[in-house]
Structure formats: C-alpha cells, structure tokens
Amino acid sequence: MAVGVLILLFVVYQLWGTGIFTARAQDRLEKNFKQQIQAAENNTVRRARTPAKPGATTTTTIAFSHRVAPLSPQPDGEVEGAIQIPKIGVNFWYVEGTSRDDLKKGPGHYPGTPLPGTLGNAGIAGHRTTYLHPFGDLDKLHTGDDIIITTLAGTVFDYKVSREPFDVYPTEVWVVANTLDPQLTLTACTPKGSAAQRIVVKATLSTKQSAPPTVTPKRPTTGPGRTRPSDATLAEGLSGQQRSLKPSVVWGIIVALVGLTWWWAFRRWRHPRTWLVGVLPFLVALFPFYVYLERALPSGY
C-alpha cells in the first residue's frame, strides 16, 4: 500500500508538480522579454543626418519599427520570443536551446535551425505531459490552424499548419532539415507518457498576415549548446538526464531512512501527533527525490 501511494504521488508530481518550475521560469522570461523589447526600442531609434543647406546638417529621428526581426540567436536558456497557438490554448515564452534545463523553462528553439521569422525551417520542441505540457495537444491541430510567433523585436509572424500532425522516430531528423521557404516545425514526445516517438507539426509562414521574413546570418556551429543543422536531434531534453541518477539514488535512501524512522516511531507511540510530526520531514525528503527521479527517467514527457 505504501509503495502504491508513493507511485501515485510521483504521478501527481510529474503531471502538476513539475509545472512549478516552469511557471516560475515563465514569469522570469516574460520580465526579460519586456526588458529586451524596451531595450530594442531604445537602441533601434536611428539618427540620420540630412543636409539642410551647404555647410550645415539637421538630425532626423527614425522611429523604432516592430517589423524588424532580430537576426542573432540568444544564449542558450534565454528568452527568444513568444509562441501562441489559439486552437489549443498555447501561450508560452520560448527559449533558445533544447537541453533538459532549457525545456524546463518552456518550449525551446533548436540551435541548429533558422530562427522563427527567417527563411528556412525553424524548429521548436516542447514537453507534452510535464512542465506545464506546452505541446500537450499538438495532435488536435489541423491544416490551416494558426501558430503565432512574436520575436524579441516585437515582430509578429503567423504560420499556418500545412499538414496534419504525424509521428516519427527520434532518429528521423529530416523533419528539421532546412528549407528554402519560411517554415516552422514543432516537435514533442508521443504517445503521451512516453519518449518512444515524436509528434511533428509542420507549418508555413503566411506572408499576407506576417512581417516579411529575413535571413538568418551564418553563426558558429560548434561550442556549448550548438549543433550543425544536419546533426540536429529531436530534442535531447526529451530524454532522461544521466547526471540525475546518482542524486535520485541518494535521496531515495534518505527517503527510505526517514520513512522507516517515521514508521518505527508510530509503531512505538501510536498517536495522531506522531503521524503528523513524521509526515512533514518525509514529504520534505520526498520532494527532491521526485525531482531528480523525474529528471532521470525519459517516460512522462
């Protein structure tokens, strides 16, 4: 019975507890996004010198334009824009990178693909069952549905789903291969609760309802968090995290010791107070155990 309760609590933590981290991260990302938008407005105001008469010049201020897309990617884990999918109620800030730590904050842009709003195939990955499950209902999208991207410059790009969602294996990286026209590819684990496959949604930029796409400049393909487009994997962060195995074992032992102590005390002093006194330290130890265990396991994404 005790093991059954612990398993049920772990399921509860996966489905709702992990969302605590994402909700806090989303708040920080929103604050950073607004700060960078303001900074872009301040920095993008250009001054052009126009001759007024021989020997003199006047200064003309050109206002900031929200139709200018940023061309440089952000550091891994930093906010890069907002993604909205009205059909399924998605409204998240997305970050650069698809590592485990990046995807805990929200959807993540594949470093080896062009940026949204530029020419080429931009890829974004997200969780489907944990960490507020931003892409939990990708299977409900249909051809013609909107996927709206807002960049750090305030530019809005409207993508239309171009084919029905389909499944691939994690090794089928062709889905994020580059294209000549502006496209967007969303990926998440499927079926729900498993990382065996990836569900894929393909969308094409609606040029009539968007700012003109720009060109992503060449950037380094090596270094921390950087991959070549041909080597792009379908979100490494959707699999288990090896470095979390050891902490999960350590905290599992601590939970077992606290639980046995609690059980022994209650057996010796059978009183409701003994149960109440023991439950608090047990839950305190149980929480970090679940945190590391969930990070180590690929299932549940």
Secondary structure, 3 states (H helix, E strand, C coil): CHHHHHHHHHHHHHHHHCHHHHHHHHHHHHHHHHHHHHHHHHHHCEEEEEEEECCEEEEEEECCCCCCCCCCCCCCCCEEEEEEEHHHCEEEEEEECCCHHHHCCCCEECCCCCCCCECCEEEEECCCCCCCCCCCCHHHCCCCCEEEEEECCCCEEEEEECCCCEEECCCCHHHHCCCCCCEEEEEEEECCCCCCEEEEEEEEECHHHCCCCECCCCCCCCCCCCCCHHHCCCCHHHCCCHHHHHHHHHHHHHHHHHHHHHHHHHHHCCCHHHHHHHHHHHHHHHHHHHHHHHHHCCCCC
